[in-house]
Amino acid sequence: MAITEKCAAETAINTLFPHYSMSVREMIQDMINELTEAIGDAEKHDSGNSAAGTRVRKVMQACKGLAQDVRVKVQGDKNSR
């Protein structure tokens, strides 16, 4: 029964935190992809486009969340070994 409870808990965690089931490499690659896509908006912002700056801030906030997810995953992996 404990195995079933663990599987249900993992399913709940994976539903709430989709990055939790990804490898650390995949999580970091997601961050790299987000930042790469934001380069165009960063250039527009540097040219004076305020709306592009808003989009850059949005991407940076998402990356901040991804970075925290990586930290939690790495810490959890370390503690489980």
C-alpha positions as CSV (number, residue, x, y, z in Angstrom):
1,M,0.0,0.0,0.0
2,A,2.9,2.4,0.7
3,I,4.0,1.9,-2.9
4,T,0.6,3.0,-4.2
5,E,0.7,6.1,-1.9
6,K,4.1,7.0,-3.2
7,C,3.0,6.7,-6.8
8,A,-0.1,8.9,-6.1
9,A,2.1,11.4,-4.3
10,E,4.5,11.5,-7.2
11,T,1.6,12.0,-9.6
12,A,0.3,14.9,-7.6
13,I,3.8,16.5,-7.4
14,N,4.3,16.0,-11.2
15,T,0.9,17.6,-11.9
16,L,1.6,20.6,-9.6
17,F,5.2,21.0,-10.6
18,P,5.8,19.7,-14.1
19,H,9.5,20.5,-14.0
20,Y,10.0,18.2,-11.1
21,S,9.8,15.1,-13.3
22,M,12.4,16.5,-15.8
23,S,16.1,15.9,-15.5
24,V,18.2,18.8,-14.3
25,R,19.8,19.0,-17.8
26,E,16.3,19.4,-19.4
27,M,15.3,22.0,-16.8
28,I,18.5,24.0,-17.6
29,Q,17.9,23.6,-21.3
30,D,14.4,25.0,-20.9
31,M,16.0,28.1,-19.2
32,I,18.5,28.5,-22.0
33,N,15.7,28.2,-24.6
34,E,13.6,30.9,-22.8
35,L,16.5,33.2,-22.6
36,T,17.5,32.6,-26.3
37,E,14.0,33.5,-27.4
38,A,14.1,36.7,-25.3
39,I,17.2,38.1,-27.0
40,G,15.1,39.7,-29.8
41,D,13.0,41.5,-27.3
42,A,16.1,42.5,-25.3
43,E,17.4,44.2,-28.5
44,K,14.1,45.9,-29.1
45,H,14.2,47.1,-25.5
46,D,17.7,48.5,-25.9
47,S,16.3,50.4,-28.9
48,G,13.7,52.1,-26.8
49,N,10.7,49.7,-27.1
50,S,9.0,49.7,-23.7
51,A,6.6,46.8,-24.5
52,A,9.7,44.6,-25.3
53,G,11.1,45.4,-21.9
54,T,7.9,44.1,-20.3
55,R,8.2,40.9,-22.3
56,V,11.9,40.6,-21.2
57,R,10.9,41.0,-17.5
58,K,8.2,38.3,-17.9
59,V,10.8,35.9,-19.4
60,M,13.3,36.7,-16.6
61,Q,10.6,36.1,-13.9
62,A,9.8,32.7,-15.5
63,C,13.5,31.8,-15.6
64,K,13.8,32.8,-11.9
65,G,11.1,30.2,-11.2
66,L,12.9,27.6,-13.3
67,A,16.1,28.3,-11.5
68,Q,14.4,27.8,-8.2
69,D,13.0,24.5,-9.5
70,V,16.5,23.4,-10.5
71,R,17.8,24.3,-7.0
72,V,15.0,22.3,-5.3
73,K,15.5,19.3,-7.6
74,V,19.3,19.2,-7.1
75,Q,18.9,19.5,-3.3
76,G,16.3,16.8,-3.3
77,D,18.5,14.5,-5.4
78,K,21.5,15.2,-3.1
79,N,19.5,14.4,0.0
80,S,18.1,11.2,-1.5
81,R,21.5,9.7,-2.3
